Amino acid sequence: MFAAARQIDGRMISSVHPASVERQIGRMGLSGSRVFSSIWLGGGTLINERFIGPLQLAREWNVPVATFGTGVGSSGLEQQGFDLNGWADILCNAVGVGVRGPLSVARLRTIGLQAEVVGDPALLFTLERPSADPSRTRRIAVNVAAPVAASQTSARDQAQAAEALLLEWASPWTKAGWQIVPIAMTPEDVAACRSLMRQLDAPDVPVHQPRDVAAFQRLVSNCSLMFAVRLHAVVLASTLGVPAVLVGYRGKCQDFMQSLDRDEWVINPADQARAVERGQMLADQALASPTEHREAVWSAARKLQETFAAYVQRVRFMLSNTDDMLGKRKQDPCVGANA
């Protein structure tokens, strides 16, 4: 996400620390409006009670704020609900409120805010053309997730339910001779991926941990389909045009897939039997018409990439006028990114 954040502005990009840290270093003149000309909130699902602190500071500093493709709601397996208290006051005067998808727009509307769908920031890495159809390689990428807070019973139970669902989806294809490519998006996911491969009678298949976007794209470009739990596995697969079936464990999953007009490809894991049937049916569709689905995914991602780029240009123009009025350009400050 920080790699995507670096594309939003031509000046220096610096991450914003938690509010307590920024306050402390601000006393030494190393934070606040002396350092940051604007604060951009983006990457992940950050409009919730966990990430409001730095934006409250920006308001105190009188530093302009913009959002770039963040989501509204729970940020992951470990966070069950979410609270939007205080966000209306922060974002009502934002230079731009661009969010990941239609669900985020609807959630902000409930607190009286208008927003626009600009897509996920990682879609900035969408290729100029979809990757070639790799049907002959007979490869399917699979991502399994493990909660960081493994001691949380609810999060652990949801992760196990998702793994069981992926097992049901992948099993018929391994029996038909397809190769499963396990991908861990975080270090915590490695054990979960290995567990899945043992259950698929393929314990010696290596689990891949791509270190950056380019490595992920090289790995997944020759896959025909992806089954995934981690949202950003699907986001990055979309940059290639690779169709994906996503376990919808949080609203952010529906939010992103709605932005691609593929919300039917999000499977609710609550009803296991129906989820298994639905996922297998979608996989059949994708593999029966690979070119059609690849083109549809890539076209939707490319359109959002263009929308996002236009939004960033517009916000940068508005910020440059703000900077000129405040005389900040002479100081060459940083752009803060909470990503």
C-alpha positions as CSV (number, residue, x, y, z in Angstrom):
1,M,0.0,0.0,0.0
2,F,2.8,2.4,0.7
3,A,4.2,1.8,-2.8
4,A,0.8,2.9,-4.1
5,A,0.8,5.9,-1.8
6,R,4.1,7.1,-3.3
7,Q,2.4,7.6,-6.6
8,I,-0.1,10.2,-5.3
9,D,2.2,13.2,-5.1
10,G,5.5,14.4,-6.6
11,R,6.8,15.6,-3.2
12,M,8.3,13.6,-0.4
13,I,5.9,11.0,1.1
14,S,6.2,10.2,4.8
15,S,4.1,7.9,6.9
16,V,2.1,9.3,9.8
17,H,2.8,7.7,13.2
18,P,0.1,7.0,15.8
19,A,-1.3,10.2,17.3
20,S,0.6,9.8,20.6
21,V,3.9,9.6,18.8
22,E,3.2,12.5,16.5
23,R,2.3,14.7,19.5
24,Q,5.6,13.8,21.2
25,I,7.8,14.5,18.3
26,G,5.8,17.6,17.5
27,R,7.0,19.1,20.7
28,M,10.5,19.0,19.1
29,G,9.3,20.6,15.9
30,L,9.4,17.4,14.0
31,S,5.7,17.0,13.2
32,G,2.6,19.1,12.6
33,S,2.1,21.7,9.9
34,R,5.9,22.4,9.9
35,V,6.4,19.0,8.4
36,F,3.2,17.9,6.7
37,S,1.5,19.9,4.0
38,S,-1.4,17.4,3.8
39,I,-2.5,14.1,5.2
40,W,-3.7,11.4,2.8
41,L,-5.6,8.5,4.3
42,G,-5.6,5.3,2.2
43,G,-4.7,1.7,1.8
44,G,-6.7,-0.9,3.7
45,T,-9.9,-0.2,5.5
46,L,-9.1,2.8,7.7
47,I,-12.3,4.8,8.3
48,N,-13.1,3.3,11.7
49,E,-12.3,4.1,15.3
50,R,-8.8,2.5,15.1
51,F,-7.3,5.1,12.7
52,I,-9.1,8.3,13.6
53,G,-6.2,9.7,15.8
54,P,-3.9,11.0,13.1
55,L,-6.8,12.7,11.3
56,Q,-7.9,14.4,14.5
57,L,-4.3,15.7,14.8
58,A,-4.5,17.0,11.2
59,R,-7.5,19.0,12.2
60,E,-5.7,20.5,15.1
61,W,-2.8,21.4,12.9
62,N,-5.0,22.9,10.3
63,V,-3.5,20.6,7.7
64,P,-5.7,19.6,4.7
65,V,-6.9,16.0,4.6
66,A,-7.9,13.7,1.7
67,T,-8.7,10.1,1.4
68,F,-7.4,7.9,-1.4
69,G,-9.3,4.6,-1.9
70,T,-9.6,3.6,1.7
71,G,-12.6,1.5,2.9
72,V,-15.2,2.2,5.6
73,G,-15.8,-0.5,8.2
74,S,-14.0,-3.3,9.9
75,S,-10.3,-3.6,8.9
76,G,-9.9,-7.4,9.3
77,L,-10.7,-10.7,11.0
78,E,-9.7,-9.3,14.4
79,Q,-12.1,-6.3,14.3
80,Q,-15.7,-7.5,14.6
81,G,-17.6,-4.2,14.4
82,F,-16.7,-0.6,13.7
83,D,-17.6,2.9,14.9
84,L,-17.8,6.1,12.8
85,N,-18.1,8.5,15.7
86,G,-16.1,11.6,15.0
87,W,-15.5,11.0,11.3
88,A,-18.2,13.4,10.0
89,D,-16.4,16.3,11.7
90,I,-13.0,15.3,10.2
91,L,-14.1,14.6,6.6
92,C,-16.7,17.3,6.1
93,N,-14.0,19.7,5.0
94,A,-11.7,17.2,3.4
95,V,-10.2,18.2,0.1
96,G,-11.4,14.9,-1.4
97,V,-13.2,11.8,0.0
98,G,-12.4,9.0,-2.4
99,V,-13.2,5.5,-1.1
100,R,-12.8,1.9,-2.2
101,G,-16.3,1.0,-3.3
102,P,-20.1,1.6,-3.2
103,L,-20.5,0.1,0.3
104,S,-18.1,2.7,1.7
105,V,-20.0,5.5,0.0
106,A,-23.3,4.2,1.5
107,R,-21.8,3.9,5.0
108,L,-20.5,7.5,4.9
109,R,-23.9,8.7,3.7
110,T,-25.3,7.5,7.0
111,I,-23.3,10.1,8.9
112,G,-24.1,12.8,6.4
113,L,-21.0,12.7,4.2
114,Q,-20.7,12.6,0.4
115,A,-18.0,10.4,-1.1
116,E,-17.0,9.0,-4.5
117,V,-15.8,5.6,-5.6
118,V,-12.2,5.7,-6.8
119,G,-11.2,2.1,-6.3
120,D,-8.5,0.5,-4.2
121,P,-5.1,2.1,-4.4
122,A,-3.4,-1.1,-5.4
123,L,-5.3,-1.0,-8.7
124,L,-2.8,1.7,-9.7
125,F,-0.6,-1.4,-10.6
126,T,-3.1,-2.6,-13.2
127,L,-1.3,-3.8,-16.4
128,E,-1.8,-2.0,-19.7
129,R,-3.2,-5.3,-21.0
130,P,-4.5,-8.4,-19.2
131,S,-2.0,-11.2,-18.8
132,A,-2.4,-13.9,-21.4
133,D,-4.8,-16.7,-20.7
134,P,-2.7,-19.5,-19.1
135,S,-5.3,-22.3,-19.3
136,R,-2.7,-24.8,-20.6
137,T,-0.7,-24.4,-17.4
138,R,-3.7,-25.6,-15.3
139,R,-2.8,-23.5,-12.3
140,I,-5.1,-22.1,-9.6
141,A,-3.8,-19.6,-7.0
142,V,-5.1,-20.1,-3.4
143,N,-4.7,-17.7,-0.5
144,V,-5.6,-18.7,3.1
145,A,-5.6,-16.2,6.0
146,A,-4.7,-16.5,9.6
147,P,-5.7,-13.8,12.1
148,V,-2.8,-11.9,13.7
149,A,-4.6,-12.2,17.1
150,A,-4.8,-16.0,17.0
151,S,-6.0,-15.9,20.6
152,Q,-9.3,-14.3,19.5
153,T,-11.8,-17.1,19.4
154,S,-14.2,-15.5,16.9
155,A,-11.4,-14.5,14.5
156,R,-9.8,-18.0,14.7
157,D,-13.2,-19.6,14.1
158,Q,-13.8,-17.5,11.0
159,A,-10.4,-18.2,9.6
160,Q,-10.9,-22.0,10.1
161,A,-14.3,-21.8,8.4
162,A,-12.8,-19.9,5.5
163,E,-10.0,-22.6,5.2
164,A,-12.6,-25.3,5.2
165,L,-14.4,-23.5,2.4
166,L,-11.3,-23.2,0.3
167,L,-10.6,-26.9,0.8
168,E,-14.0,-27.7,-0.6
169,W,-13.4,-25.4,-3.6
170,A,-9.9,-26.6,-4.4
171,S,-10.3,-30.4,-3.9
172,P,-12.2,-31.1,-7.2
173,W,-9.6,-29.2,-9.2
174,T,-6.6,-31.0,-7.7
175,K,-8.3,-34.3,-8.4
176,A,-8.8,-33.1,-12.0
177,G,-5.0,-32.5,-12.3
178,W,-4.8,-28.8,-11.7
179,Q,-1.9,-27.4,-9.7
180,I,-2.7,-25.4,-6.6
181,V,-0.4,-22.4,-6.0
182,P,-0.6,-21.4,-2.3
183,I,0.1,-17.8,-1.6
184,A,0.7,-16.2,1.8
185,M,0.1,-12.5,1.9
186,T,1.4,-12.2,5.5
187,P,3.9,-14.2,7.5
188,E,1.0,-15.4,9.7
189,D,-0.7,-17.0,6.6
190,V,2.2,-19.4,5.9
191,A,1.0,-22.0,8.5
192,A,-2.6,-21.8,7.3
193,C,-1.5,-22.3,3.6
194,R,0.6,-25.3,4.7
195,S,-2.3,-26.7,6.6
196,L,-4.5,-26.5,3.5
197,M,-1.9,-28.1,1.3
198,R,-1.6,-31.1,3.7
199,Q,-5.3,-31.5,3.5
200,L,-5.0,-31.5,-0.3
201,D,-2.4,-34.3,0.0
202,A,0.3,-32.0,-1.3
203,P,2.4,-31.2,1.7
204,D,5.6,-30.7,-0.3
205,V,4.2,-27.9,-2.5
206,P,6.1,-24.7,-1.4
207,V,4.1,-21.8,0.0
208,H,4.9,-18.6,-1.8
209,Q,5.4,-15.2,0.0
210,P,5.7,-12.5,-2.7
211,R,7.7,-9.6,-1.3
212,D,6.2,-6.9,-3.6
213,V,3.6,-6.2,-6.2
214,A,5.9,-7.3,-9.1
215,A,6.7,-10.6,-7.4
216,F,2.9,-11.3,-6.9
217,Q,2.1,-10.4,-10.5
218,R,4.8,-12.8,-11.8
219,L,3.5,-15.6,-9.7
220,V,-0.2,-15.2,-10.4
221,S,-0.1,-14.1,-14.0
222,N,0.1,-17.7,-15.2
223,C,-2.9,-18.8,-13.0
224,S,-6.3,-19.1,-14.5
225,L,-8.2,-18.5,-11.3
226,M,-7.8,-17.5,-7.6
227,F,-9.6,-18.6,-4.5
228,A,-8.8,-16.2,-1.6
229,V,-9.5,-15.0,1.9
230,R,-7.3,-11.9,2.0
231,L,-8.9,-9.0,0.1
232,H,-5.6,-7.7,-1.3
233,A,-4.8,-11.0,-2.9
234,V,-7.9,-10.5,-5.0
235,V,-7.1,-6.8,-5.6
236,L,-3.7,-7.6,-7.0
237,A,-5.0,-10.5,-9.0
238,S,-7.4,-8.0,-10.6
239,T,-4.5,-5.9,-11.8
240,L,-3.7,-8.9,-14.1
241,G,-7.3,-9.7,-15.0
242,V,-7.2,-13.0,-13.1
243,P,-10.8,-13.8,-11.9
244,A,-11.2,-14.6,-8.2
245,V,-13.7,-16.2,-5.8
246,L,-13.4,-14.3,-2.5
247,V,-14.6,-15.4,0.9
248,G,-16.7,-12.5,2.1
249,Y,-15.7,-12.5,5.8
250,R,-16.1,-8.7,6.1
251,G,-18.0,-5.9,4.3
252,K,-14.7,-4.7,2.7
253,C,-14.8,-7.7,0.5
254,Q,-18.2,-6.8,-0.9
255,D,-17.1,-3.2,-1.1
256,F,-14.2,-4.0,-3.5
257,M,-16.0,-6.5,-5.6
258,Q,-18.9,-4.2,-6.1
259,S,-16.5,-1.6,-7.4
260,L,-15.6,-4.1,-10.1
261,D,-19.2,-4.9,-10.7
262,R,-18.4,-8.5,-9.6
263,D,-20.2,-8.6,-6.2
264,E,-21.6,-12.1,-7.1
265,W,-18.0,-13.4,-6.8
266,V,-18.0,-12.8,-3.1
267,I,-19.2,-15.8,-1.1
268,N,-20.8,-15.5,2.3
269,P,-19.2,-18.3,4.4
270,A,-22.0,-18.4,6.9
271,D,-24.0,-21.0,5.0
272,Q,-21.2,-23.5,4.2
273,A,-23.2,-25.8,2.0
274,R,-24.5,-23.0,-0.2
275,A,-21.1,-21.4,-0.2
276,V,-19.4,-24.5,-1.5
277,E,-21.9,-24.9,-4.3
278,R,-21.7,-21.3,-5.3
279,G,-17.9,-21.2,-5.3
280,Q,-17.6,-24.3,-7.4
281,M,-20.2,-22.9,-9.9
282,L,-18.3,-19.7,-10.3
283,A,-15.0,-21.5,-10.7
284,D,-16.6,-23.6,-13.5
285,Q,-17.8,-20.4,-15.2
286,A,-14.3,-18.8,-15.0
287,L,-12.5,-21.8,-16.4
288,A,-15.1,-22.5,-19.1
289,S,-14.7,-19.0,-20.5
290,P,-11.3,-17.8,-19.4
291,T,-10.7,-15.0,-22.0
292,E,-14.2,-13.5,-21.3
293,H,-13.7,-13.4,-17.6
294,R,-10.1,-12.2,-17.8
295,E,-11.1,-9.3,-20.0
296,A,-14.0,-8.4,-17.8
297,V,-11.9,-8.3,-14.6
298,W,-9.1,-6.3,-16.3
299,S,-11.4,-3.8,-18.0
300,A,-13.1,-3.0,-14.6
301,A,-9.7,-2.7,-12.9
302,R,-8.3,-0.5,-15.7
303,K,-11.4,1.8,-15.6
304,L,-10.9,2.3,-11.8
305,Q,-7.2,2.9,-12.3
306,E,-8.1,5.8,-14.7
307,T,-10.7,7.1,-12.2
308,F,-8.2,7.0,-9.4
309,A,-5.5,8.8,-11.4
310,A,-8.0,11.5,-12.4
311,Y,-9.1,11.9,-8.7
312,V,-5.6,12.2,-7.5
313,Q,-4.8,14.8,-10.1
314,R,-7.8,16.8,-9.1
315,V,-7.0,16.7,-5.4
316,R,-3.4,17.5,-6.0
317,F,-4.5,20.6,-7.9
318,M,-6.7,21.7,-5.1
319,L,-3.9,21.1,-2.5
320,S,-1.4,23.1,-4.6
321,N,-3.7,26.1,-4.5
322,T,-4.1,25.6,-0.7
323,D,-0.3,25.3,-0.3
324,D,0.2,28.5,-2.3
325,M,-2.3,30.4,-0.2
326,L,-0.6,29.2,3.0
327,G,2.9,29.8,1.8
328,K,3.9,26.2,2.5
329,R,5.4,25.5,-0.9
330,K,8.5,27.5,0.1
331,Q,9.1,25.0,2.9
332,D,9.0,21.9,0.7
333,P,7.1,19.9,3.4
334,C,6.1,16.2,3.3
335,V,2.9,14.7,2.3
336,G,1.7,12.4,5.1
337,A,0.3,9.0,4.2
338,N,-1.5,6.8,6.6
339,A,-1.5,3.6,4.6
